[in-house]
């Protein structure tokens, strides 16, 4: 039962994480909205121990429009149990290239856990050491700095999709899931249908990779809602949902700087994929990423972040 509940919740982190990105890339209209956004930003602010990323020797300058990276962490936390990170997506934002790149890290990826001196599933880093250890492990795995994080508690997020008036996605193939038929082509989803659209895996020929792409589709769709965000009459409901379910190390001032200097990056969004294969070791399932694949993804992200790579 618990495994089934986790599957139902996995899609939700992307919805709210995407909406937080939307807040970063759209304008803030009117004093009332500005005031409420500021209150929400202060409510969700949760700093981390380190002052700068381990892979970045000097602090990032948002005013100089230096490319940044954001880690979206979807967690299933319960009372008395920190839980694990069920979803990890790295988002790199380059305002100079006017582009965003997103890559999902499969939760079963076997890698070294920072600070533990051992290899394990990357999603276990959160159980061992929370956000700080997760950031360090992802930085170590991809060899890039992670400047900011957005942590989403995967509970009750479908209301956000409904609050923004639904999302529109381009479905690559027709399928039916839990009594709902999703035709091929452009479709508009409310919160309940978005849940089912993002949950489906076994009918997808690409399995979990296909599901990850549908999660990222919804993030992109919510970001594109930014163009009309100022005219939404129920923004207070959206902000209330965000305030209850998100945490981030971004301050309100940083959000404003990103909104002012990075919003053009939403013009082009590219989805990257990490290839590998599943295997069982000592009775545990792992996802093994070949070293050449890890390096290829790392170099692609470094190029987008304008970080020089060794020749």
ZADRENNU-953475 format. One record per residue: x, y, z of N, C-alpha, C, O in turn; residue in three letters. Coordinates in steps of 0.2 Angstrom, whole numbers, plus 5000, padded with zeros to 4 digits. Atoms other than C-alpha are relative to their C-alpha. Layout:
<nukes>
XYZXYZXYZXYZALA...
</nukes>
This chain:
<nukes>
500449945000500050005000500450065000500350114996UNK499649944999501450125005500350014993500450074991UNK499749995007502350094988499550034995499750074991UNK500549985004500750124979499950085001499850114996UNK500149934998500450294988500650044998500550094995UNK499449965002502250344984500050014992500150074990UNK500049995007501950314965499550054999499650094994UNK500649955001500350424966500350075001500150124998UNK499849934998501350564974500650024996500850084996UNK499449985003502950564963499950064995500450104995UNK500149955005502250674950499950075003500050124999UNK500249934997501750814962500550055001500450115001UNK499449954999503450884966500150044994500350104995UNK499949965006503650934948499550064999499750114997UNK500549955001502051034948500250065004500250125002UNK499949944996502451144963500750034999500850094999UNK499349975002504351154959500050044994500350094993UNK500149965006503851214942499750065001499950114998UNK500349934998502751344949500450055003500450115002UNK499549964997504151404960500450034994500650094995UNK499649975006505151424944499650054996499950104994UNK500449955003503651514937500150075003500150125000UNK500049944996503751644951500750034999500750094999UNK499449975001505551674947500150034993500550084992UNK499949985007505351704928499450044998499450064992UNK500649965002503751814928500050065004500450075009UNK500049934996503451994933499549995006499149955007UNK500449994994502652044949499550065000499850124999UNK500549955001501052144947499750035006499349995009UNK500449974995500352264959500349995007500649945009UNK499750004994500752304977499749945004500149905008UNK500350054996499552174984500349934998500549895003UNK499650065002500352034974500750005002500949955005UNK499349994997502052094978500149985007500549945009UNK499950014993501752094996499849935002500249905006UNK500250074999500951914996500649964998500749915001UNK499550045003502351844985500650015005500949965007UNK499449994995503651924998499949965006500349935009UNK500150044994502751845013500149934998500349895003UNK500050075001502651675004500849984999501049935002UNK499350015001504551694999500349995007500849955008UNK499750004994504951725017499849945004500249915008UNK500250064997503951585023500349934998500449895002UNK499750065003504751455012500850005000501149954998UNK499250005000506551515014500349965006500149965012UNK499650044995507651385023500749994997500949954993UNK499350005002509451415021500449945002500149905006UNK499650064999510751275021500750025003500850085004UNK499449984996512451265031500550034996500850084998UNK499449975004513651305017499850074997499250084996UNK500249935003513751485010500150004993499750044990UNK499950015007514351434993500049934998500249895002UNK499950075002514251274983500749985000501250014999UNK499350034999515751154985500350014993501050014993UNK499750005007516051154966500050074997500350084991UNK500049945003515951344964500550045005500350065011UNK499649974995517451434972499850075002500050095008UNK500249934998516651614972499250004999498949974995UNK500749995001514851664975499850024993500150064990UNK500349985006513751684960499750075000499550095005UNK500349935000513251854954499450004995499449994989UNK500650005004511451864949500050074996499750074990UNK500149945003511652044944500450004993500350034988UNK499650015006513051994931499749954995500049934990UNK500450055004511751864924500549944999500549914993UNK499650065001512951724927499649945001499149945005UNK500550065000512151554923500049965007500549965011UNK500150034993511451464939499749934999499549914993UNK500350075000510851284943499650005006499750035012UNK500550014995509351234954499949935000499849894995UNK500250074999509051064961499349995003499250025008UNK500650014997507251014963500049935003500149885000UNK500050064995507050884977499249995002498950025005UNK500750024997505350794979500149955005500449895004UNK499950044994505250714996499349975002498850015001UNK500650034997503950595004500150005008500349955010UNK499850004993504150655022499349985004498850005002UNK500650014995503050585036500250015007500850035008UNK499849984994502950625054500549955004500449895004UNK499550054997504450555063500549974995500949934998UNK499650035005505250505047500250054994499850084991UNK499849955005506350615036499849984993499750024988UNK500250025007505950505021500650004995501250014997UNK499550005005506950495005499850054994499250064994UNK500249965006507050604989499849954995500249924992UNK500250045005505950514977500150034993500149994988UNK499849975006506350634963500550065000500550095005UNK499549955001507850744958500150024993500249984988UNK499949985006507950854944500550065000500350115004UNK499549945000509450974940499750054994499650024989UNK500249955005508951134931500550054999500750085004UNK499549955002510251244923499750064996499350054992UNK500349945003509751424918500550054998501050075001UNK499549965003510751524906499750064996499450054991UNK500449955002510051694903500350034993500050064989UNK499749985006511351734890499949964993499849994988UNK500250045005510851594879499349994999499049964995UNK500750004999509051614884499749935000499349914996UNK500250075000508851434888500149975007500449995012UNK500050044994508551314902500149924998499849904993UNK499950075001509151134903499849965006499949985012UNK500250034994508351004914500249924999500149904993UNK499850075000508950824918499849975006499949995012UNK500250044995508150694929500649955002500949924998UNK499550064998509350584940499549955003499249965008UNK500450064998508550414942500149995008500749995010UNK500050014992508150384961500549945002500849955007UNK499650064998509050214961500750014997501149964998UNK499349995003510650284953500549995005500550025011UNK499550024995512150204962500650054999500950064994UNK499549955001513450334966500350015008500049985012UNK499749984993514550394981499650055003499450105001UNK500349954996513650474995500550045003500950025007UNK499549954997514550635000499949995008499450005011UNK499950004993515150625018499949935003499949935009UNK500150074997514750435020500649964998500749905001UNK499450045003516250365010499849934998500149884998UNK500350065003515150235002499650014994499350074993UNK500449995005514150204987499349975002499249925006UNK500750024998512250184988499550044995499850074990UNK500549975004510650244979500050085002500150105008UNK499949934999510750434977499450035004499550085007UNK500549984996509050454984500149995008499750025012UNK499950024993509650385001500450065003500450075009UNK499649954997510750545003499650045004499850075009UNK500449964996509250635009499849975007499850015012UNK500150044994508850505022500650015005500550015011UNK499449994996510650515028500150075003500350085009UNK499849944999510950695028499650064998499850124997UNK500449955002509450795022500250044993500650014989UNK499849965006509650935009500750014999500950004993UNK499349985001511450975012500449944997500849954993UNK499650065003512050795009499749984993500149964989UNK500350015007510850784994500450044995500650024990UNK499649965005511650934986500749984999500949984993UNK499350025001513350874989500149944996500649944992UNK500050065004513050704982499850014993500249984988UNK500249995007512250774966500650044997500850034991UNK499449965003513750904964500549954999500949964994UNK499450055001514950754966499849964994500349944990UNK500250055005513950644954500150044993500450014988UNK500049975007513850774940500650054999500750084994UNK499549965000515350874945499950084997500250114994UNK500249935001514451044944499850035006499649995011UNK500349974994513951174957499350005000499050014994UNK500749995000512151174963499950065005500150065011UNK500149934996511751354968499450005005499450035010UNK500650004996509951334974499749935000499849894996UNK500450065000508751204979499350025001499150075004UNK500750004999506851184979499849945003499849894999UNK500350064997506151054991499350005000499050055003UNK500750015001504450994988499749945004499949895003UNK500350054997503450895000499449974996498950014995UNK500550025005502350784989499349985003499149925003UNK500750014997500650804997499650064997499850124997UNK500549955002499150894990500250054995500150114997UNK499849955005499850984975499650004994499650054990UNK500450005006498550944962499650075000499450094994UNK500349945000497651104968500350064996500050104994UNK499649945003499051214961499849994992499750054989UNK500250005007498651144943499350034999499250064994UNK500749975001496851184945500050075001499650114998UNK500049934999497251354952500350044995500150104993UNK499749965006498251404937499649994994499850014988UNK500450015005496851344926500249944996500049944990UNK499850055003497551184921500750014996500950064995UNK499449995004499151144910499849964993499549924993UNK500150035007499251104891500749974999501250004999UNK499450035002500550974885499849964994499349964991UNK500150035007500850884869500249925002500749905003UNK500050074999500550694872500349964994500049964989UNK499750045006501750584861499649944998499749934992UNK500450065002500550434861499450005004499450015010UNK500650014996498750394866500149945004500449895003UNK500150064995498450284881499550025005499250075005UNK500649994995497150254894500349985007500749925007UNK499750014993497650254913499450025005499250075005UNK500550004994496450224928499450044998499150085001UNK500649985002494950254918499950074995499450094993UNK499949945004495550414908500349994994500949964994UNK499750015006495950414890500450074998500150124998UNK499649945002497350534885500249994992500649954990UNK499850015007497350554866500650034998500950075002UNK499449975002498850594856499950074998499450094995UNK500149935002499250774853500050055006500150035011UNK500149954995498950934862499449995005498849985002UNK500650014995497850904878500150055006500750075008UNK500049964994497351014893499849965006499349925005UNK500150044994497450934910499850045006500150095007UNK500149974994496650984926500449965005500849915003UNK499650044995497450924943500049935000500549895000UNK500150075000496650754943500349964994500649914995UNK499750035006497150714925500750015000501149964997UNK499349995000498850784927500349955004500949925003UNK499750054995499150664942500049934996500549904996UNK500050075003498650514931500550004994500849954992UNK499650005005499550574916500749995002501149964998UNK499350004998501150594926500249935003500849915004UNK499950064997500950424935500149944995500549904997UNK499950055005500850314920500749984998501150024996UNK499450035002502350204917500049944996500449934991UNK499950075003502050024912499850004993500049964989UNK500250005007501150064896500450054996500350054990UNK499549965004502550184891500649954998500949925002UNK499450045002503850094880500650025003501149985003UNK499449984997505150194888500050005008500550025011UNK500150014993504550154906500150065004499850115003UNK499949944995505150274920500350064996500250114998UNK499849945004506050384907499550044997499550104997UNK500649975003504450414898499650045006499450105004UNK500349964995503650464915500450065002500150115004UNK499649944998505050574919499950064995499950124997UNK500149955005504850664903499350035001499250094999UNK500749974999502950694907500050045006499750095006UNK499949954994503450764924500350064997500050124999UNK499749945002504550884915499650044995499650104995UNK500549975004503250924902499550055004499450105002UNK500449964996502150984916500350065003500150125004UNK499649944997503551094924500050054994499950114996UNK500049955005503751174907499450034999499350104997UNK500649975001501951204905499850055005499550105003UNK500249964994501751284922500550074999500250125000UNK499649955001503251394918499750054994499750114995UNK500349965006502451454901499350045003499150084999UNK500549964997500951504912500250075002499750115004UNK499749944997502051644918499750074996499750124999UNK500249955004501451754903499450035003499250095002UNK500649974998499751774911499950005007499350015010UNK500150014993500151754929499750065003499350065008UNK500249944997499851934933499250015000498950055004UNK500849995001497951924927499749945004499049945004UNK500350054997497651774938499650035007499950065011UNK500449974994496251814951500149965006500049995012UNK499950044994496651674963500749985001500949935004UNK499350014998498451694965500149995007500649965009UNK499950014993498251704984499949925002500349905006UNK500150074999497651514983500749974998500949925001UNK499350035003499251474973500550015005500949965007UNK499549984995500351564985499949965007500449945010UNK500150044994499551475000500249934999500549905004UNK499850075001499851304992500750005000501049955003UNK499350005000501651354989500350005007500849975009UNK499849994993501851415007500049945004500449935009UNK500050064996501351255014500449944998500649905002UNK499650065003502351135003500750014997501049964995UNK499349995002503951214998500550025005500350065010UNK499449974997505651255005500550014995500649984990UNK499449985005507151344996500550045004500350075009UNK499549964997508751425001500050074996500450114998UNK500149935003508251574989499750055004499250035007UNK500449954997507851734997499650044996499650034990UNK500449965004506551854991500450044996500250054990UNK499549955004507951974985500349964994500349984989UNK499750045006508751834975499449984995499649984989UNK500550015004507051784968499950064995499750054989UNK500149945004506851964962500550014995500450024989UNK499450005005508551964954499949954995500149974989UNK500050055005508251804945499450024995499550014989UNK500549985004506551864939500250064995500050064989UNK499849955004507352024933500549984994500550014989UNK499550015004508851954925500049934996500449924991UNK500050075003508451774920499449984997499349924994UNK500650025003506651774914500049984993499649944991UNK500050025007507151764896500249934998500149904993UNK499750075000507951594899499449954998499549904995UNK500650055001506151514898499849994992499449954991UNK500250005007506151544879500249934997499949914992UNK499850075003507051374876500149965006500549975010UNK499950054995506851224887500249934997499849914993UNK499850075003507851064883500049955006500349965011UNK500050054995507650904892500649954998500649924993UNK499550055001509150794894499949935004499449935008UNK500150074998509250604898500649975003501149974999UNK499450044997510450504909499849934998499349905000UNK500050075002510650334901500449955004500949975007UNK499650054996511150174910499649945000499149934995UNK500450065000510450004915499949985007500350005011UNK500150034993509649924930500449945001500549894997UNK499650074998510549784939499849995008499650045011UNK500150024993510349694956500649985003501049945001UNK499450014996511749694969499849985007499550025010UNK500250024993511549594985499350015002499150035007UNK500749995000509749594982499650065000499050075001UNK500249945001509549774979500050034993500550024990UNK500049975007509049864963500350065000500250115004UNK499749945002510149994956500050024993499949984989UNK500049975007510250104941500850024999501050065002UNK499349995001512050104934500150044994499950034989UNK499949955005512650254924500749994998501250005002UNK499350015003514250214913500450075001500150125001UNK499649944999515650334916500050054995500050114995UNK500049965005515650394899499350044999499350104997UNK500649965000513850444900499950055005499750115004UNK500049944994514050534917500450064998500250114999UNK499649945002515450634909499750044995499850104994UNK500349975005514450674894499550055002499450115000UNK500549954997513050744904500350055004500150115004UNK499649954996514250834916500250054995500250114997UNK499849955005515050914901499550054997499650104996UNK500549965003513450964893499750065005499650115003UNK500349954995512851054909500550055002500450115003UNK499549954999514551134912500050054994500150114995UNK500049965005514451204895499450055000499550114999UNK500649964999512751274898500150055006499850115006UNK499949964994513351344915500650054998500850095003UNK499449975002514851414906500649995004501050045006UNK499550024996516051324916500549964996500449924992UNK499550035004517751274908500149935002500249925008UNK499950074999518051094906500849994999501050024994UNK499450025001519751014907500149974993499749924991UNK499950025007520450974889500349935001500449894996UNK
</nukes>
